[in-house]
Amino acid sequence: MTQSAQHNSKILVTTAGAVGSETVRLLNEQAVPVRVLVRDPTKVKALSDAGAEVAVGDLDVPESIDEAMEGIGAVVLVSPAVVAQELNVVRSAAHAGVEHIVKASSKASPDSPIARRRGQIEIEVGLAASGVPHTILRSNAYMQNFLALAPAIANTGAFGSATGLGQVGLVDARDVAAVAVEIVRSPGAHAGKTYLLTGPELLSYYDVAALLASQLGRAVTYHELTLAENREAMIHAGVPEQIADMNAQAFSLIADGDAAWLSDDIESILGRSSRSFAQFAADYRSAFSYAAN
Ligand SMILES: NC(=O)c1ccc[n+]([C@@H]2O[C@H](COP(=O)([O-])OP(=O)(O)OC[C@H]3O[C@@H](n4cnc5c(N)ncnc54)[C@H](OP(=O)(O)O)[C@@H]3O)[C@@H](O)[C@H]2O)c1
């Protein structure tokens, strides 16, 4: 073991979404004590059956966060990144004397046209002010976002987006989780660092369609949408208006080259390559094949 000692105290993971659930699964698999805060414990039965501890709470309710924080040594802060909610976690962790926070973030910037990215900066500033040692994971877009399009792809063989011809350094959320686990287990060398997490290649949505077609063995077509059309399509699919606004903005920024960046931080931290989109498509093949009604 190096000077960055391994963490054996209990780790709190703040939600069980794409990154959180895989983070909990990996920690549990590595026999690291882990607690996950969720609103609905029935959604994480597989994790609790596997041995993870579940704390029922809500990031809008500080008392429930304080309860979940009891006996915790380090936190993986991942959530929809609502500023007040994540700052609730930061305050609770600072008060409890938590040793390290790993925060999932995105291309945060104080002057971003996207409210969520301005919010991420507010959270990062609050985290820095808290004095709790921390590490920021600034990820490119997650491959798992395509799972929202999977029913359409399964049923119609087509999907649309306002990303135009823009390329993205898509990253598998499972790799973001693996990095969070590596850091939270041995945080010393990572304190104060910001890592850029991407997959291994830049892909346009036309490339994504071709990779899905090759994996599924049938035609998959990508069609370009305007920002307004993309926003409407998401609202029609049940995405709340405010989120649809931010997502549509992010997609149209991709068309302008906003997500055309790569980094080898995953490889440096994990000592292996980041997962490719072809690997993601193979692993999630059934989601894209299932004909939902
Ligand atoms: N998606 C991307 O492409 C992307 C790219 C870069 C960075 N990021 C960052 O990644 C983070 C999101 O991570 P993710 O994709 O793993 O999240 P996710 O899959 O969207 O899951 C969010 C989770 O938060 C839970 N949740 C929502 N409100 C809650 C509340 N009030 N109290 C407790 N739990 C609550 C939800 O649980 P319920 O089941 O109860 O609703 C859900 O499990 C954000 O910081 C985002 O900016 C995302």
The ligand as a Gaussian input file, in Angstrom:
#p B3LYP/6-31G(d) Opt

LIG

0 1
 N      -26.170000      12.213000     -17.980000
 C      -25.034000      12.703000     -18.443000
 O      -24.736000      12.626000     -19.640000
 C      -24.049000      13.329000     -17.494000
 C      -22.813000      13.739000     -18.011000
 C      -21.898000      14.334000     -17.153000
 C      -22.196000      14.501000     -15.822000
 N      -23.413000      14.107000     -15.361000
 C      -23.705000      14.348000     -13.949000
 O      -24.029000      13.134000     -13.293000
 C      -24.932000      13.430000     -12.215000
 C      -26.173000      12.567000     -12.363000
 O      -25.780000      11.235000     -12.173000
 P      -26.611000       9.995000     -12.713000
 O      -26.721000      10.109000     -14.213000
 O      -26.049000       8.793000     -12.100000
 O      -28.050000      10.300000     -12.128000
 P      -29.440000       9.639000     -12.590000
 O      -29.214000       8.327000     -13.250000
 O      -30.204000      10.705000     -13.287000
 O      -30.108000       9.314000     -11.189000
 C      -30.471000      10.301000     -10.294000
 C      -30.931000       9.621000      -9.025000
 O      -31.218000      10.633000      -8.075000
 C      -32.335000      10.219000      -7.319000
 N      -32.977000      11.398000      -6.754000
 C      -33.578000      12.410000      -7.411000
 N      -34.039000      13.321000      -6.553000
 C      -33.723000      12.878000      -5.305000
 C      -33.937000      13.374000      -3.994000
 N      -34.574000      14.534000      -3.770000
 N      -33.480000      12.654000      -2.950000
 C      -32.852000      11.477000      -3.145000
 N      -32.610000      10.946000      -4.360000
 C      -33.048000      11.644000      -5.432000
 C      -33.211000       9.474000      -8.301000
 O      -33.973000       8.553000      -7.579000
 P      -35.537000       8.280000      -7.771000
 O      -35.579000       6.901000      -8.345000
 O      -36.087000       8.365000      -6.380000
 O      -36.082000       9.341000      -8.684000
 C      -32.170000       8.773000      -9.185000
 O      -31.867000       7.487000      -8.706000
 C      -25.229000      14.929000     -12.304000
 O      -24.326000      15.613000     -11.489000
 C      -24.941000      15.218000     -13.757000
 O      -24.643000      16.580000     -14.020000
 C      -24.343000      13.526000     -16.162000

